[in-house]
Amino acid sequence: MKLIFVRHGETEANRTGRVAGQRLDEALNRNGLEQVGRLLSEIGTRHFDIVFSSTLLRAKETAEAIARRFGKPILFSDDLRERDFGSLSGLTWEEMTEQAGSGVDMKQVDFEQRYDYRPFGGESVDDVRKRLLRFRDHVKREYPGKSVLAVTHGGIIRLACHFQGGEINWRFVNASVHEFDL
């Protein structure tokens, strides 16, 4: 069974280096829409049966374009939402490190999958891991033998790579495609 993760197109928060998480629910910017247009050509070379999407606007817009272009059904899942940074949402990584006040590089902690944003009203890596595993188990149970495309966010894709033991990049570029065998 194939699970194809697609990162949404660019938003203004992405362009300006601010973490959006769940609390900044922005639409795609002009560049993001152009990225999605190019993405449609790349996805056209892959087989998939159904599209899932995070419920956040940037992912929904990306997924709707894919589903419309290829005539596939689309289902929305909160389990695919980006991690919640809590009150740190909308800040740059440097501002997050300063706000946390611990002297710990928040970007590095996040990259290493050791984050815990609960003190700021957000989620820990364990919270996000539970959501991602719930989604994976649902897909395996309900869509055996199918190829599933899921539009989601960089943090979710990074965590999925961590599960698979694959190469983990700091940043998965907007409108990128990542394929996993389940």
LUMROZA-606600 format. One record per residue (C-alpha): residue number from 1; residue in three letters; chain; x, y, z. Coordinates in pm, whole numbers, plus 32768, in hexadecimal, padded with zeros to 4 digits. Each point is the difference from the previous one (the first is absolute). Layout:
NUM|ALA|A|X|Y|Z
...
end
This chain:
1|MET|A|8000|8000|8000
2|LYS|A|8080|8159|7FA2
3|LEU|A|7FD4|813D|80C9
4|ILE|A|8062|8138|7F40
5|PHE|A|802C|8135|80D8
6|VAL|A|7FF0|8153|7F56
7|ARG|A|805E|8141|80B0
8|HIS|A|7F16|8122|7FBC
9|GLY|A|8065|812B|7F2C
10|GLU|A|80A0|8139|808F
11|THR|A|7F52|80F8|80E8
12|GLU|A|8072|8156|8075
13|ALA|A|8073|7F67|814B
14|ASN|A|80DB|7F0E|7F3B
15|ARG|A|8089|811C|7F2D
16|THR|A|8058|80D5|8130
17|GLY|A|8094|7EE4|80D0
18|ARG|A|7EEF|7FF4|8107
19|VAL|A|7F79|7EBB|8090
20|ALA|A|7E8F|7FDF|7FB9
21|GLY|A|7FA0|7EBE|80AD
22|GLN|A|7E8B|7FDE|8035
23|ARG|A|7FB7|8160|8074
24|LEU|A|8058|80C0|7EC3
25|ASP|A|7F06|7F79|7F07
26|GLU|A|8076|80B8|7ECA
27|ALA|A|7FA7|7FD3|7E95
28|LEU|A|8109|7FBB|7EFB
29|ASN|A|80B0|8132|7F7C
30|ARG|A|8039|8040|7E8C
31|ASN|A|8142|7F37|7FFE
32|GLY|A|7F4F|7EE5|80B8
33|LEU|A|7EF2|7FF2|7EF5
34|GLU|A|810D|7FF1|7EF2
35|GLN|A|80B1|7EEA|80BF
36|VAL|A|7EBE|7F38|800C
37|GLY|A|7FDC|802D|7E87
38|ARG|A|8159|7F66|7FCD
39|LEU|A|7FB5|7EF4|8103
40|LEU|A|7ED7|7F85|7F34
41|SER|A|80ED|7F9A|7EE7
42|GLU|A|80E2|7F40|80EE
43|ILE|A|7EDD|7F4F|80A9
44|GLY|A|7F73|7F9E|7EAE
45|THR|A|8118|7F01|7FDF
46|ARG|A|7F90|7F48|813D
47|HIS|A|7ED7|7F20|8041
48|PHE|A|7F1C|804B|8127
49|ASP|A|7E9C|7F9D|8051
50|ILE|A|7F93|8102|8100
51|VAL|A|806E|8151|808A
52|PHE|A|800B|8055|8171
53|SER|A|804B|8159|8084
54|SER|A|8048|80BA|813D
55|THR|A|7EDE|80E3|805E
56|LEU|A|80DE|8135|7FF8
57|LEU|A|7FB7|80EE|7EE0
58|ARG|A|8157|7FEF|7F57
59|ALA|A|7FEB|7E85|7FEB
60|LYS|A|7E90|8001|7F9C
61|GLU|A|8044|80EA|7EDC
62|THR|A|811D|7F23|7F8A
63|ALA|A|7F35|7EBF|8028
64|GLU|A|7ECC|808F|7F55
65|ALA|A|80D0|805B|7ECE
66|ILE|A|808D|7E9D|7FF3
67|ALA|A|7EAE|7F56|8035
68|ARG|A|7F59|80DD|7EFA
69|ARG|A|8113|7FCA|7EFD
70|PHE|A|8004|7E86|8023
71|GLY|A|7E90|7FC3|8052
72|LYS|A|804D|7F5E|814E
73|PRO|A|7F31|8008|813D
74|ILE|A|8088|80D2|811D
75|LEU|A|7FDE|7FC5|8175
76|PHE|A|8071|80ED|8111
77|SER|A|80B0|7F94|813E
78|ASP|A|8063|80C7|8134
79|ASP|A|810D|7EF9|8038
80|LEU|A|80C2|8096|7EDB
81|ARG|A|8007|8160|8095
82|GLU|A|8153|809F|8042
83|ARG|A|8088|7FF2|8161
84|ASP|A|7F78|810B|80EA
85|PHE|A|810A|80F4|8072
86|GLY|A|7F0F|80A5|80F4
87|SER|A|8052|816B|8050
88|LEU|A|8144|7FE0|7F39
89|SER|A|7F36|7FF1|7EBB
90|GLY|A|8054|8117|7F0F
91|LEU|A|8162|8031|8085
92|THR|A|8148|7FBB|7F52
93|TRP|A|80DD|7EE9|808D
94|GLU|A|80E5|8106|8098
95|GLU|A|7ED9|80AF|80A7
96|MET|A|7F82|7EAF|807E
97|THR|A|8153|7FB6|809F
98|GLU|A|8000|8157|80A3
99|GLN|A|7E97|7FDE|8078
100|ALA|A|8041|7EA5|8092
101|GLY|A|8118|809A|80CE
102|SER|A|80B7|7EB9|8037
103|GLY|A|8126|8049|7F1D
104|VAL|A|7FA9|7EC4|7F3E
105|ASP|A|7FF5|8021|7E85
106|MET|A|7E8F|7FBE|7FBC
107|LYS|A|8041|7FBA|7E8F
108|GLN|A|80FA|7EEF|8056
109|VAL|A|7F1C|7F66|8109
110|ASP|A|7EE4|7FFD|7F05
111|PHE|A|80DA|7F64|7EF1
112|GLU|A|8073|7EEE|80EC
113|GLN|A|7E96|7FAC|8055
114|ARG|A|8031|805B|816F
115|TYR|A|7F0E|8125|800A
116|ASP|A|7EFB|8041|8109
117|TYR|A|7F29|8132|7FC4
118|ARG|A|7F0A|7FAA|8118
119|PRO|A|808B|810E|80EA
120|PHE|A|7F94|80F8|7EF1
121|GLY|A|7EA7|7F62|7FD0
122|GLY|A|806C|7F24|7EDE
123|GLU|A|805B|7E94|7FC4
124|SER|A|8122|7F1C|804E
125|VAL|A|80A1|7F17|7F02
126|ASP|A|7F49|7EE1|80AD
127|ASP|A|7EB0|80AE|7FC6
128|VAL|A|804C|802A|7E8E
129|ARG|A|808B|7E9E|7FE5
130|LYS|A|7EB6|7F75|8088
131|ARG|A|7F3C|80C2|7EF8
132|LEU|A|80E0|7F8D|7EE6
133|LEU|A|7FF2|7E94|8070
134|ARG|A|7E86|8015|801D
135|PHE|A|7FF0|8080|7E99
136|ARG|A|80EF|7EF3|7F84
137|ASP|A|7F3B|7EEC|80AE
138|HIS|A|7EB7|8086|7F74
139|VAL|A|808A|8001|7E9E
140|LYS|A|808D|7EA0|8021
141|ARG|A|7EB7|7F7C|808B
142|GLU|A|7F0C|80B7|7F1B
143|TYR|A|80C5|800C|7EB8
144|PRO|A|80C9|7EBD|7FE8
145|GLY|A|80B3|7FDC|7EB5
146|LYS|A|7FB4|8168|7F9F
147|SER|A|80EE|811C|7FBA
148|VAL|A|7FAD|812A|80DB
149|LEU|A|8074|8166|7FC6
150|ALA|A|7FF8|80DD|8137
151|VAL|A|8036|8178|7FF7
152|THR|A|809D|806E|8143
153|HIS|A|8117|80D1|809A
154|GLY|A|8179|7FFC|8023
155|GLY|A|8000|7F98|816D
156|ILE|A|7F1C|7ED9|7FBD
157|ILE|A|80D5|7F8A|7EDB
158|ARG|A|813D|8022|80D1
159|LEU|A|7F64|7F29|8111
160|ALA|A|7F94|7EFE|7EFD
161|CYS|A|8167|7FEE|7F81
162|HIS|A|8076|7FD3|8165
163|PHE|A|7F16|7ED3|8023
164|GLN|A|8080|7F69|7EBD
165|GLY|A|816C|8031|8058
166|GLY|A|8029|80CA|7EC1
167|GLU|A|80CC|8134|7FBC
168|ILE|A|7F7D|8124|80C7
169|ASN|A|8035|8154|7F65
170|TRP|A|7FDB|8138|80CF
171|ARG|A|7F03|808B|7F12
172|PHE|A|7F1B|7F59|7F0B
173|VAL|A|7FC4|8102|7EF3
174|ASN|A|7EA3|8073|7FB2
175|ALA|A|7F41|7F2F|7F01
176|SER|A|80F3|7EDB|8023
177|VAL|A|7FA7|7E8E|7FE2
178|HIS|A|8074|7EE8|80EA
179|GLU|A|7FA3|7E93|7FCF
180|PHE|A|7FF2|7EF3|810D
181|ASP|A|7FB3|7E8C|7FFE
182|LEU|A|7F18|7F93|811A
end
